[in-house]
Amino acid sequence: MSGLLLEARSRRLPLLCFAIVARGEGVPSYEIRLARAGEEEAICDVCREGFAVSSDGLLTSANIERRAQEYYNPTRVRQEIATAGDEPRWLGYVVAVSEAGGVVGAAGGGISEGTAGNVYVLYLDLALRGQGIGTLLLDFVTEQQKSVGATEQWVSVTEGNNLGIPFYLARGFVVRGRVPYVMADDGTVEAHALRMSRAI
Ligand SMILES: CC(C)(COP(=O)(O)OP(=O)(O)OC[C@H]1O[C@@H](n2cnc3c(N)ncnc32)[C@H](O)[C@@H]1OP(=O)(O)O)[C@@H](O)C(=O)NCCC(=O)NCCS
């Protein structure tokens, strides 16, 4: 038996919802919901690990470390949890939480201009890949974005990220372009990002 319970939670935006995902008997369940204050360290752990592994061989270790520190540091993430939904461009961190209460995955996005949603973050405890948790996180972020008017959704993925690109292709994203992503110290392009999108 499986089911998805969506419940509207009134906040500053019309629909920031949470989902409790019940799965088959004997299969672990995960709660998909907005992150709460106090979960910033766990979110950073999951994101740093996912970012490092998926960037391995694509970015230098110095750049991986620099970006991980910049984006996934607890002070910044604490602030990003607190400001969820203050403006449509950042609808907040969304987490997948195990029955034991541990954060096993994190995602986040918002809408930029007009009707374009963006997925900025999507990482999962890598030992749990392939069980549908990434899709649940993306579904939640997608519903958030649709609730504030998004009709398309964009993501940037480092070219060569074989832990991310096949997932987005499987979820209906199409590669629309390729842009410089990380510059090396000598000014050359160290890595490109693929710009991918889908209708939502
Ligand atoms: C991307 C990620 C969040 C996906 O989460 P997940 O729980 O493994 O994904 P799901 O199980 O929900 O769905 C996987 C889908 O992608 C497909 N897929 C194919 N190759 C895949 C691959 N190498 N990696 C992941 N998914 C792949 C699966 O077939 C499945 O599609 P289906 O349900 O239609 O069969 C997770 O793999 C991850 O954390 N990757 C590393 C971090 C990363 O690259 N994040 C994106 C940065 S932009």
The ligand as a Tripos MOL2 file, in Angstrom:
@<TRIPOS>MOLECULE
LIG
   48    50     1     0     0
SMALL
NO_CHARGES

@<TRIPOS>ATOM
      1 C1         19.7420   13.0950   -8.3350 C.3       1 LIG1
      2 C2         19.2270   12.3430   -7.1010 C.3       1 LIG1
      3 C3         18.7270   13.3440   -6.0790 C.3       1 LIG1
      4 C4         18.0950   11.4500   -7.5750 C.3       1 LIG1
      5 O1         17.5270   10.8230   -6.4420 O.3       1 LIG1
      6 P1         17.0700    9.2940   -6.4680 P.3       1 LIG1
      7 O2         16.2460    9.0480   -5.2660 O.co2     1 LIG1
      8 O3         18.2500    8.4460   -6.7020 O.co2     1 LIG1
      9 O4         16.1300    9.2650   -7.7740 O.3       1 LIG1
     10 P2         14.8050    8.3950   -7.9820 P.3       1 LIG1
     11 O5         15.0150    7.0540   -7.4130 O.co2     1 LIG1
     12 O6         13.6460    9.1930   -7.5050 O.co2     1 LIG1
     13 O7         14.6790    8.3550   -9.5690 O.3       1 LIG1
     14 C5         15.7300    7.9170  -10.3370 C.3       1 LIG1
     15 C6         15.2660    7.9790  -11.7880 C.3       1 LIG1
     16 O8         16.3490    8.3680  -12.5980 O.3       1 LIG1
     17 C7         16.7180    7.3160  -13.4500 C.3       1 LIG1
     18 N1         18.1620    7.1970  -13.5590 N.ar      1 LIG1
     19 C8         18.7980    6.6540  -14.5550 C.ar      1 LIG1
     20 N2         20.1080    6.7120  -14.3630 N.ar      1 LIG1
     21 C9         20.3040    7.3190  -13.2190 C.ar      1 LIG1
     22 C10        21.4590    7.7010  -12.4990 C.ar      1 LIG1
     23 N3         22.6900    7.4340  -12.9250 N.pl3     1 LIG1
     24 N4         21.2980    8.3520  -11.3400 N.ar      1 LIG1
     25 C11        20.0810    8.6310  -10.8750 C.ar      1 LIG1
     26 N5         18.9570    8.2790  -11.5320 N.ar      1 LIG1
     27 C12        19.0620    7.6420  -12.7010 C.ar      1 LIG1
     28 C13        16.1280    6.0860  -12.8140 C.3       1 LIG1
     29 O9         15.8860    5.1210  -13.8080 O.3       1 LIG1
     30 C14        14.8300    6.6230  -12.2310 C.3       1 LIG1
     31 O10        13.8640    6.8160  -13.2040 O.3       1 LIG1
     32 P3         12.5150    5.9170  -13.2120 P.3       1 LIG1
     33 O11        11.8750    6.1250  -11.8620 O.co2     1 LIG1
     34 O12        11.7140    6.4940  -14.3370 O.co2     1 LIG1
     35 O13        12.9790    4.5170  -13.4230 O.co2     1 LIG1
     36 C15        20.3310   11.4680   -6.4580 C.3       1 LIG1
     37 O14        20.6850   10.4430   -7.3330 O.3       1 LIG1
     38 C16        21.5520   12.2360   -6.0470 C.2       1 LIG1
     39 O15        21.6290   12.7280   -4.9300 O.2       1 LIG1
     40 N6         22.5450   12.3210   -6.9630 N.am      1 LIG1
     41 C17        23.8080   12.9920   -6.6500 C.3       1 LIG1
     42 C18        23.6650   14.4670   -6.4990 C.3       1 LIG1
     43 C19        23.2990   15.1760   -7.7560 C.2       1 LIG1
     44 O16        23.8900   14.9600   -8.7950 O.2       1 LIG1
     45 N7         22.3010   16.0640   -7.6360 N.am      1 LIG1
     46 C20        21.8840   16.9080   -8.7140 C.3       1 LIG1
     47 C21        22.7200   18.1460   -8.7200 C.3       1 LIG1
     48 S1         21.9640   19.3520   -9.7740 S.3       1 LIG1
@<TRIPOS>BOND
     1     1     2 1
     2     2     3 1
     3     2     4 1
     4     2    36 1
     5     4     5 1
     6     5     6 1
     7     6     7 2
     8     6     8 1
     9     6     9 1
    10     9    10 1
    11    10    11 2
    12    10    12 1
    13    10    13 1
    14    13    14 1
    15    14    15 1
    16    15    16 1
    17    15    30 1
    18    16    17 1
    19    17    18 1
    20    17    28 1
    21    18    19 ar
    22    18    27 ar
    23    19    20 ar
    24    20    21 ar
    25    21    22 ar
    26    21    27 ar
    27    22    23 1
    28    22    24 ar
    29    24    25 ar
    30    25    26 ar
    31    26    27 ar
    32    28    29 1
    33    28    30 1
    34    30    31 1
    35    31    32 1
    36    32    33 2
    37    32    34 1
    38    32    35 1
    39    36    37 1
    40    36    38 1
    41    38    39 2
    42    38    40 1
    43    40    41 1
    44    41    42 1
    45    42    43 1
    46    43    44 2
    47    43    45 1
    48    45    46 1
    49    46    47 1
    50    47    48 1
@<TRIPOS>SUBSTRUCTURE
     1 LIG1         1 GROUP 0 **** ****
